[in-house]
């Protein structure tokens, strides 16, 4: 089975043994660093903007003819080529971490082709306009990949923004920094069309996949396999098999968090992190000159490439089910009251009742 990757790596390159093709992939097209410009594929030293370097590779070789090509389009074309060339008698592992919608090398605005930016002229904020254009381009990409997989009968067994209103963000251990939405699409599922809120950790992915493919190697019984198989939970909507997660215990950064059933105990004494509720960029001033935002949002959705592809496959979204996946919190987040400051003391939250971590229950009887 070929293991193919295209897009962002950012998993280390201190020496070649840390690069994609030395970590299990047969092929990788993309970049190794954390971010870059979308068109010229260079990245700059954040402390010395004059020091920039080109970072775009096919395996270990530098790609010299990609400058000026928008990265989303480049990665899409590469994925379509992989799908077209694949022998469908065997499986394919295709890893496609898009650069979009990550900030560019100069942070904001996110870069996008001008024709996409012009589509969102009604958005007054140039930062939000660039973000919308980049999102539209990525939607086109996802739709094109799904359409090509479907046309080659490879979609029958496939899996594959802002975390507000959840509290916190990247590098924090509030829910906004650690909770990840996911979906599974497979004929192996005994039950489908439902939302699961079972506690699942990243270490559960490997044993779950092995269980799903009816693994007979005995590897699940070996003591060196971390994680638990969640296949019965996901395939049959059964009761959770996991009751706890140690998110982190870091004595260097003084960050600790543990989840046990519905309860999460957390302390973050690092002053570099905010622990706030970070609304999407431009939330306070959307800059939308539209009479009916809701109606036009619906129109935009129907016109999107992904929606059109799913409609052709009779796979239109179940909006009632989607509502179940939306995090519901109180109307307004608190203004960081003293008893909710987890940088000075432990905080305890009931994640099921209070997913946005408004109420610290330490000392509450």
C-alpha positions in Angstrom: 0.0 0.0 0.0 1.5 3.4 -1.0 1.8 6.1 1.7 1.6 9.5 0.1 1.6 13.0 1.6 1.2 16.5 0.2 1.2 19.8 2.0 2.6 21.0 5.4 5.0 18.8 7.4 6.1 20.8 10.5 7.1 17.6 12.3 10.8 18.2 12.4 13.7 18.3 10.0 16.8 18.6 12.2 18.3 15.9 10.1 16.9 13.8 7.2 15.7 11.0 9.5 12.9 13.4 10.6 11.7 14.2 7.2 8.6 12.6 5.6 10.1 9.9 3.4 12.3 8.8 6.3 9.2 8.6 8.6 7.2 6.2 6.6 5.9 8.0 3.6 6.7 6.9 0.0 6.3 10.4 -1.3 5.9 13.9 0.0 5.3 17.2 -1.9 5.2 20.3 0.2 7.1 22.2 2.8 8.8 21.3 6.1 8.5 24.5 8.2 5.7 26.0 10.2 4.4 28.5 7.6 5.4 30.3 4.4 4.1 32.6 1.7 1.4 30.9 -0.3 2.8 32.0 -3.7 6.6 32.2 -3.5 7.0 29.4 -0.9 9.5 31.2 1.2 9.6 31.5 5.0 11.3 34.2 7.0 13.0 34.3 10.4 10.4 35.9 12.8 13.2 37.9 14.5 14.9 38.9 11.2 12.5 39.5 8.4 15.4 40.0 6.0 16.5 36.4 6.4 14.2 34.3 4.3 14.5 30.9 2.6 12.8 28.8 0.0 11.0 25.7 1.3 9.2 23.6 -1.2 10.2 20.0 -1.9 9.4 16.7 -3.6 10.8 14.2 -1.2 14.4 15.5 -0.6 14.6 17.5 -3.8 13.9 21.2 -4.0 11.0 22.0 -6.4 12.3 24.9 -8.5 9.3 25.7 -10.8 6.6 26.3 -8.2 7.2 30.0 -7.4 4.1 31.9 -8.3 1.8 28.9 -8.0 -0.8 29.1 -5.2 -0.1 26.4 -2.7 -3.7 25.2 -2.4 -3.8 24.7 -6.2 -0.4 23.0 -6.3 -1.4 20.5 -3.5 -4.7 19.8 -5.1 -3.2 19.0 -8.5 -0.7 16.7 -6.8 -3.5 14.8 -4.9 -5.5 14.4 -8.1 -2.4 13.1 -9.9 -1.9 10.5 -7.1 -5.5 9.4 -7.2 -5.4 9.1 -11.0 -2.2 7.1 -11.0 -3.2 4.8 -8.2 -3.9 1.1 -8.8 -7.4 0.7 -7.2 -6.9 -3.0 -6.5 -4.9 -2.0 -3.5 -5.4 0.6 -0.7 -4.0 4.1 -0.7 -3.0 6.2 2.3 -3.2 9.9 1.3 -2.3 12.5 3.9 -3.3 16.0 2.7 -2.6 18.7 5.4 -3.4 22.0 3.5 -1.4 25.1 4.1 -4.7 27.0 4.2 -6.0 28.5 6.3 -2.8 29.0 8.3 -1.3 32.5 8.5 1.2 33.4 5.8 4.9 34.1 6.5 3.9 37.7 7.2 0.9 36.5 9.2 -2.0 38.6 7.9 -3.8 38.9 5.6 -3.9 35.3 4.4 -2.9 35.2 0.8 -5.3 34.1 -2.0 -5.6 34.5 -5.8 -7.1 37.9 -6.7 -10.1 36.3 -8.5 -11.1 34.7 -5.2 -10.6 37.9 -3.2 -12.8 39.8 -5.7 -15.7 37.3 -4.9 -15.8 38.7 -1.4 -15.7 42.4 -2.1 -18.7 42.9 0.2 -16.4 42.1 3.2 -14.8 45.4 4.2 -12.0 43.9 6.4 -9.1 42.9 4.2 -8.0 40.3 6.7 -11.5 38.6 6.7 -11.7 39.0 2.9 -8.4 37.2 2.4 -9.4 34.5 4.9 -12.8 34.0 3.1 -11.0 33.7 -0.3 -8.5 31.2 1.0 -11.3 29.2 2.6 -13.3 29.2 -0.7 -10.2 27.9 -2.5 -9.7 25.1 0.0 -13.4 24.2 -0.3 -12.9 23.9 -4.0 -9.9 21.7 -3.4 -11.7 19.3 -1.0 -14.6 19.1 -3.4 -12.3 18.2 -6.3 -10.5 15.5 -4.3 -13.7 14.0 -3.1 -15.1 14.1 -6.7 -12.1 12.4 -8.1 -12.1 9.7 -5.4 -15.8 9.1 -6.1 -15.2 8.8 -9.9 -12.6 6.1 -9.3 -14.8 4.2 -6.8 -12.2 4.9 -4.1 -14.6 6.8 -1.8 -16.5 3.8 -0.5 -13.9 3.4 2.3 -12.4 6.7 3.1 -11.9 8.7 6.3 -10.7 11.7 6.8 -10.7 27.4 12.2 -11.4 28.9 15.2 -12.3 26.9 18.3 -14.5 29.7 19.8 -16.8 29.6 21.8 -14.5 27.1 23.5 -12.0 28.6 25.9 -8.3 28.9 25.0 -6.3 28.2 21.8 -3.3 26.5 20.4 -0.7 25.4 23.1 -3.3 25.7 25.9 -5.0 22.9 27.6 -8.4 24.4 27.8 -11.0 22.8 25.5 -10.2 25.3 22.7 -6.7 24.1 22.6 -7.3 20.4 22.7 -10.7 19.5 21.4 -10.7 18.3 17.8 -13.8 17.7 15.7 -13.7 14.7 13.4 -15.9 12.5 11.2 -15.7 9.0 9.8 -17.2 7.8 6.6 -17.0 4.1 6.0 -19.2 1.1 5.0 -17.6 -0.8 7.9 -19.7 1.2 10.4 -22.6 -0.8 11.8 -24.4 2.5 12.8 -24.0 5.9 11.1 -25.6 9.3 11.0 -25.1 10.1 14.6 -22.9 12.4 16.8 -20.7 10.8 19.5 -19.3 12.7 22.4 -17.2 9.8 23.7 -13.8 10.7 25.1 -11.1 9.7 22.5 -7.4 10.3 22.7 -4.9 10.5 19.8 -3.3 7.3 21.1 -6.6 5.5 20.4 -6.4 6.0 16.7 -4.0 3.1 15.9 -5.7 0.4 18.0 -9.1 1.6 16.7 -8.0 1.2 13.0 -6.5 -2.2 13.7 -9.7 -3.3 15.3 -11.8 -2.0 12.5 -9.9 -4.0 9.9 -10.3 -7.2 11.9 -6.7 -7.3 13.0 -5.5 -10.9 13.6 -1.8 -10.1 14.3 -2.3 -10.0 18.1 -0.7 -6.5 18.2 -3.6 -5.1 20.2 -2.7 -7.5 23.0 0.9 -6.3 23.2 1.8 -4.2 26.2 3.7 -1.6 24.2 0.6 -0.4 22.3 -0.8 2.8 23.9 -4.4 3.7 23.7 -7.7 1.8 23.5 -9.7 0.6 20.6 -12.7 2.8 20.2 -14.2 0.8 17.3 -17.2 -0.5 19.3 -18.0 3.0 20.4 -17.8 4.5 16.9 -19.3 1.6 14.9 -22.1 0.7 17.3 -22.5 3.9 19.3 -21.8 1.9 22.5 -20.8 3.3 25.9 -17.4 4.9 26.1 -14.4 2.7 26.8 -12.2 5.6 28.0 -12.8 7.4 31.3 -9.6 9.5 31.7 -7.0 11.4 29.8 -3.8 12.9 31.1 -3.5 15.9 28.8 -0.1 17.0 30.1 2.2 17.2 33.1 5.0 19.6 32.2 7.3 20.8 34.9 9.2 23.1 32.6 6.2 25.2 31.5 4.2 24.5 34.7 1.2 23.3 32.8 -0.9 20.3 34.0 -4.3 19.0 33.0 -6.1 15.7 33.5 -9.6 14.6 32.5 -11.6 12.0 34.6 -15.1 11.3 33.4 -16.8 14.7 33.1 -14.2 16.5 35.2 -11.1 18.3 34.2 -8.5 19.6 36.6 -6.1 22.1 35.1 -3.3 24.5 36.2 -1.5 26.8 33.8 1.0 29.1 35.5 2.6 30.2 32.3 2.0 33.9 31.9 2.6 33.6 28.1 -0.9 32.1 27.7 -4.2 33.9 28.1 -6.8 31.3 29.0 -9.4 33.6 27.3 -12.2 33.1 24.9 -10.8 34.2 21.6 -13.4 35.1 19.1 -12.8 34.6 15.3 -10.8 37.3 13.6 -13.0 40.4 12.9 -16.0 39.1 14.9 -16.8 42.5 16.3 -16.8 44.2 12.9 -17.7 41.7 10.3 -18.0 44.3 7.6 -20.8 42.6 5.7 -23.0 44.8 3.5 -25.8 42.3 3.2 -29.5 42.6 4.0 -29.9 39.0 4.9 -26.8 37.3 6.1 -28.5 34.0 6.9 -30.1 33.7 3.4 -26.9 34.5 1.6 -24.9 32.1 3.8 -27.2 29.4 2.6 -26.7 30.5 -1.0 -22.9 30.4 -0.6 -23.1 27.0 0.9 -25.2 25.6 -2.0 -22.8 27.1 -4.5 -19.7 25.6 -2.9 -17.8 22.9 -4.7 -18.0 20.5 -1.7 -21.8 20.9 -1.4 -22.3 20.3 -5.1 -20.2 17.1 -5.1 -22.0 15.7 -2.1 -25.4 16.5 -3.7 -24.5 14.6 -6.8 -23.7 11.6 -4.6 -27.0 12.0 -2.7 -25.0 12.8 0.5 -26.5 16.2 1.4 -25.9 17.2 5.1 -28.3 16.2 7.8 -28.7 19.6 9.4 -30.5 18.2 12.5 -27.6 15.9 13.1 -25.1 18.8 12.6 -26.9 20.8 15.3 -26.1 18.1 17.7 -22.3 18.6 17.1 -22.5 22.4 17.9 -21.1 23.4 21.3 -23.8 25.3 23.2 -22.6 27.7 25.9 -24.1 30.6 27.9 -24.6 33.7 25.8 -21.6 35.6 27.1 -18.2 34.5 28.4 -17.2 35.9 31.8 -14.6 38.6 32.0 -12.1 36.3 33.6 -13.2 36.6 37.2 -10.7 36.0 39.9 -11.9 32.5 40.7 -11.5 31.5 37.1 -7.8 32.5 36.7 -6.0 29.1 36.4 -2.6 30.8 36.3 -2.6 31.3 40.1 -4.5 28.2 41.3 -6.0 24.9 40.2 -9.2 25.1 38.3 -11.9 22.3 38.1 -14.5 22.2 35.4 -17.4 19.9 34.5 -16.8 19.6 30.8 -20.2 18.1 30.0 -22.2 20.8 31.8 -19.7 23.6 31.1 -17.8 22.8 27.9 -16.7 26.4 27.6 -15.1 26.3 31.0 -16.8 29.4 32.4 -17.2 28.1 36.0 -14.3 27.0 38.2 -15.8 24.6 40.7 -12.8 24.6 43.1 -14.2 25.4 46.6 -17.8 25.1 45.4 -19.8 22.6 47.5 
